[in-house]
């Protein structure tokens, strides 16, 4: 773009575009939108997204191969740092949520996509009755022990994780499911290892949201090229049902960082930009986004959604 950016809706391309199946609901047919650049870290890669006309889930098409994903994450990627007061607040909210989902039960808690493991270290200090395992994808296996042995971080393939953790009481995916090129296969493998009554819990952007409609291709939920499948509430519910989960609950989430990133993209010129998650400007964006959060949550189409589902079986009420 040569002019100052304007808010726009995704534009469909010619009908001759191949029609993939939706990774959320499995429906064939889609509209493919223009490429979305990296508005946060300025990478040159342009990701192209399709939209499912049935459940409104967005997903990259063509889907990037798993081996290429590591190149999309710079060393300064925000989940690999402690992030200051905002990250501390989010860890506190996650800890309260974890304890509520566990409902007094103890067991193995797996944080799939754990970043640097800081949340698990905090969890081990506050709720030491559980075993904590963090997982990050890598083409080379590595295991690290933190918090005096209370936390194990596994870097490698899902097979490396499953070889070391046979059963799980709780699996957490906090802003992770949207990064997976085949989320259905990963979640199904985790489901099979959950104990009866065990829970799958997390947070993810909502493709069928008011925020997406307002910001169009500059919506933070794309997080291009790192987000591969961006679920709608309906699409995520269908996927979890198909895998076999019960007691599925999906509701709006309080996370002003998403709106802050969307607002931060508006002044950008050119095909890619940079949103720095620190400093005075970032704190001003978060403050503005926090003031807008009640409108987002009351809209009925929130930009972020919390999800929780259980494997059928006995559990604490």
C-alpha positions in Angstrom: 0.0 0.0 0.0 1.2 3.5 -0.9 -1.4 5.4 1.1 -2.1 5.4 4.8 -3.8 2.1 5.7 -7.6 2.0 5.9 -9.6 -0.6 7.7 -10.8 -3.2 5.2 -12.5 -6.5 5.0 -11.0 -9.6 3.5 -11.4 -9.7 -0.3 -12.2 -13.0 -2.0 -10.2 -13.9 -5.1 -11.3 -15.6 -8.3 -13.5 -18.7 -8.1 -10.9 -20.8 -9.8 -8.9 -20.9 -6.5 -8.7 -24.5 -5.2 -11.2 -25.3 -2.4 -9.5 -26.9 0.6 -11.4 -28.5 3.4 -11.7 -26.6 6.7 -9.4 -27.9 9.4 -12.1 -27.1 12.0 -15.4 -28.4 10.6 -14.2 -30.3 7.5 -16.4 -28.5 5.1 -15.2 -28.2 1.5 -15.2 -24.8 -0.2 -13.7 -21.5 0.9 -13.1 -17.9 -0.1 -9.4 -17.0 -0.2 -8.3 -13.6 0.8 -5.3 -11.4 -0.1 -2.0 -12.1 1.6 -1.5 -10.9 5.1 1.9 -9.4 6.0 3.7 -9.6 9.4 2.5 -6.5 11.2 4.4 -7.3 14.4 7.9 -8.4 13.6 8.4 -7.3 10.1 9.2 -10.6 8.4 9.0 -10.6 4.7 6.9 -13.7 4.4 3.3 -13.1 3.2 0.7 -15.6 4.5 -2.5 -16.3 2.5 -5.6 -17.2 4.4 -8.8 -19.0 3.4 -12.2 -18.5 5.2 -14.6 -21.4 5.7 -18.1 -20.2 4.6 -19.7 -22.7 7.1 -18.0 -22.1 10.4 -16.0 -18.9 9.6 -12.7 -20.3 10.7 -9.7 -18.8 8.9 -6.6 -20.9 7.9 -3.5 -20.6 5.8 -3.8 -21.9 2.3 -1.4 -23.3 1.3 -0.6 -24.5 4.8 3.1 -24.0 5.6 5.1 -27.2 6.3 6.0 -27.9 9.9 9.7 -27.7 9.1 9.4 -24.0 7.9 7.6 -22.7 11.0 10.7 -22.1 13.2 11.8 -19.4 10.8 8.6 -17.4 11.6 9.7 -16.8 15.2 12.5 -14.3 15.8 14.6 -14.4 18.9 12.7 -11.5 20.4 9.4 -13.3 20.2 7.2 -12.2 23.1 6.3 -15.6 24.5 10.0 -16.3 25.1 10.4 -13.4 27.5 8.9 -12.6 30.9 7.2 -9.5 29.5 6.9 -7.3 32.7 3.8 -6.4 34.6 1.4 -7.4 31.8 2.8 -10.9 31.6 2.7 -11.2 35.4 -1.0 -10.2 35.4 -1.7 -12.8 32.7 0.1 -15.5 34.6 -2.0 -14.7 37.7 -5.2 -15.1 35.7 -4.0 -18.3 34.1 -3.1 -19.7 37.6 -6.6 -19.0 38.9 -8.1 -20.6 35.8 -5.9 -23.7 36.2 -7.0 -24.2 39.8 -10.6 -23.8 38.9 -10.4 -26.3 36.0 -8.6 -28.8 38.2 -11.3 -28.4 40.9 -9.2 -29.8 43.7 -7.8 -32.8 41.7 -4.0 -33.2 41.4 -2.1 -34.8 38.6 0.1 -34.0 35.6 -0.4 -30.6 34.0 1.0 -30.2 30.5 1.5 -26.7 29.1 1.7 -27.4 25.3 3.5 -24.5 23.9 5.0 -23.3 27.1 7.4 -20.6 25.9 10.2 -20.2 28.4 8.2 -22.1 31.1 7.7 -19.1 33.4 4.1 -19.8 33.9 4.8 -23.4 35.0 7.5 -22.2 37.5 4.9 -19.9 39.0 2.3 -22.7 39.1 4.8 -25.1 40.8 5.4 -22.5 43.5 1.7 -21.8 44.1 0.3 -25.3 43.6 3.1 -27.8 44.3 0.7 -30.8 44.5 0.8 -31.2 40.7 3.5 -32.4 38.3 4.3 -29.8 35.6 5.5 -30.5 32.1 6.1 -27.9 29.4 6.4 -28.6 25.7 7.9 -26.7 22.9 8.3 -28.0 19.4 11.9 -28.5 18.1 13.6 -30.7 15.6 16.1 -31.7 18.3 15.2 -33.2 21.7 16.2 -31.4 24.8 14.9 -31.7 28.4 15.4 -29.0 31.1 14.5 -29.2 34.8 13.3 -26.0 36.5 12.0 -25.0 40.0 14.1 -27.5 41.9 12.8 -30.4 39.8 9.1 -29.5 40.0 9.0 -28.5 36.3 10.2 -30.4 33.3 10.6 -28.6 29.9 10.6 -30.9 26.9 11.8 -29.5 23.5 11.3 -31.9 20.6 8.5 -33.6 18.7 5.1 -34.6 20.2 6.5 -38.2 20.1 9.2 -37.0 22.6 6.6 -35.6 24.9 4.3 -38.7 24.7 7.3 -41.0 25.4 7.8 -39.3 28.7 4.3 -38.4 29.8 1.8 -41.3 29.5 -1.2 -39.7 31.1 -2.4 -36.1 31.8 -4.9 -34.5 34.1 -4.9 -31.2 32.4 -3.6 -30.0 29.0 -3.2 -26.2 28.6 -3.0 -24.5 25.2 -2.7 -20.7 25.9 -2.5 -19.1 22.4 -1.1 -22.2 20.9 -3.8 -24.1 19.0 -3.8 -21.4 16.4 -0.1 -22.0 15.7 -0.5 -25.7 14.7 -0.6 -26.6 11.0 -2.7 -29.7 11.9 -4.4 -28.9 15.2 -6.9 -31.7 14.9 -4.2 -34.4 14.9 -2.4 -32.8 17.9 -5.5 -32.4 20.0 -6.7 -35.9 19.2 -3.3 -37.3 20.3 -3.5 -35.3 23.6 -7.1 -36.4 24.1 -6.1 -40.1 24.0 -3.6 -39.5 26.8 -5.9 -37.5 29.0 -7.2 -39.3 32.1 -11.0 -39.8 32.2 -12.5 -36.5 33.3 -9.3 -34.7 32.4 -9.5 -31.3 30.9 -8.3 -29.4 27.8 -8.2 -25.7 28.4 -6.9 -22.6 26.7 -7.4 -19.3 25.0 -7.3 -18.4 21.3 -8.4 -15.6 18.9 -11.9 -15.8 17.5 -12.1 -15.5 13.7 -15.8 -14.7 13.7 -15.3 -11.6 15.9 -16.3 -7.9 15.8 -12.6 -7.0 16.1 -11.8 -9.0 12.9 -14.6 -7.3 11.0 -13.5 -3.9 12.2 -9.7 -4.2 11.5 -9.9 -6.6 8.5 -6.4 -7.6 7.3 -4.8 -5.7 10.1 -6.6 -7.7 12.8 -4.1 -9.0 15.4 -5.7 -12.5 15.3 -3.9 -13.2 12.0 -0.5 -12.8 13.6 0.8 -13.7 10.2 2.6 -15.8 9.3 2.7 -17.6 12.7 -1.1 -18.3 13.1 -2.0 -21.2 10.8 -5.6 -22.0 11.9 -7.7 -19.3 13.5 -10.8 -20.8 14.9 -14.2 -19.3 15.2 -16.2 -20.3 18.3 -18.4 -22.5 16.1 -15.4 -24.1 14.4 -13.6 -24.9 17.6 -16.7 -26.4 19.1 -17.1 -28.7 16.1 -13.5 -29.8 16.2 -13.7 -30.7 19.9 -17.0 -32.5 19.5 -15.6 -34.6 16.6 -12.5 -35.6 18.7 -14.8 -36.8 21.5 -14.7 -34.1 24.1 -17.7 -33.3 26.3 -18.8 -30.4 28.5 -17.4 -28.0 26.0 -17.5 -24.3 27.2 -16.4 -21.5 25.0 -16.8 -17.8 26.1 -15.3 -14.4 25.6 -11.9 -13.7 27.2 -10.4 -10.7 28.7 -7.1 -10.0 26.9 -6.5 -6.4 25.9 -3.2 -7.2 24.2 -5.0 -8.5 21.1 -6.9 -5.2 20.6 -3.7 -3.3 21.4 -1.8 -5.0 18.6 -4.7 -4.3 16.2 -4.7 -0.6 17.1 -0.9 -0.6 16.8 -1.0 -1.7 13.1 -3.2 1.2 12.0 -0.5 3.9 11.5 1.7 1.5 9.6 2.6 2.1 5.9 3.8 -0.5 3.5 3.2 -4.3 3.4 4.8 -5.1 6.8 5.3 -3.3 10.1 6.5 -3.5 13.6 4.5 -3.5 16.9 6.9 -3.4 19.9 5.4 -4.9 23.0 7.1 -2.6 25.5 7.6 1.1 26.2 5.3 4.1 26.6 3.5 3.6 23.2 2.7 -0.1 24.0 1.4 0.8 27.5 -0.8 3.5 26.0 -2.2 0.9 23.4 -2.9 -1.6 26.2 -4.7 1.1 28.3 -6.9 2.1 25.3 -7.6 -1.5 24.6 -8.5 -2.2 28.2 -11.1 0.6 28.1 -12.6 -1.0 24.9 -12.7 -4.5 26.4 -16.2 -4.2 27.9 -17.6 -3.3 24.4 -15.7 -6.3 22.9 -17.1 -8.7 25.5 -20.7 -7.4 25.3 -20.7 -7.5 21.5 -21.5 -11.2 21.4 -18.5 -11.7 19.1 -15.4 -11.2 21.2 -11.9 -11.1 19.7 -10.5 -13.6 22.2 -12.2 -16.8 23.5 -11.5 -19.1 26.4 -12.3 -22.7 25.9 -12.5 -25.7 28.2 -13.6 -29.3 27.5 -13.4 -32.6 29.3 -12.7 -36.2 28.3 -15.8 -38.2 29.3 -15.4 -39.8 32.7 -15.7 -39.0 36.4 -14.3 -35.7 37.6 -14.7 -33.4 40.5 -17.7 -31.0 40.1 
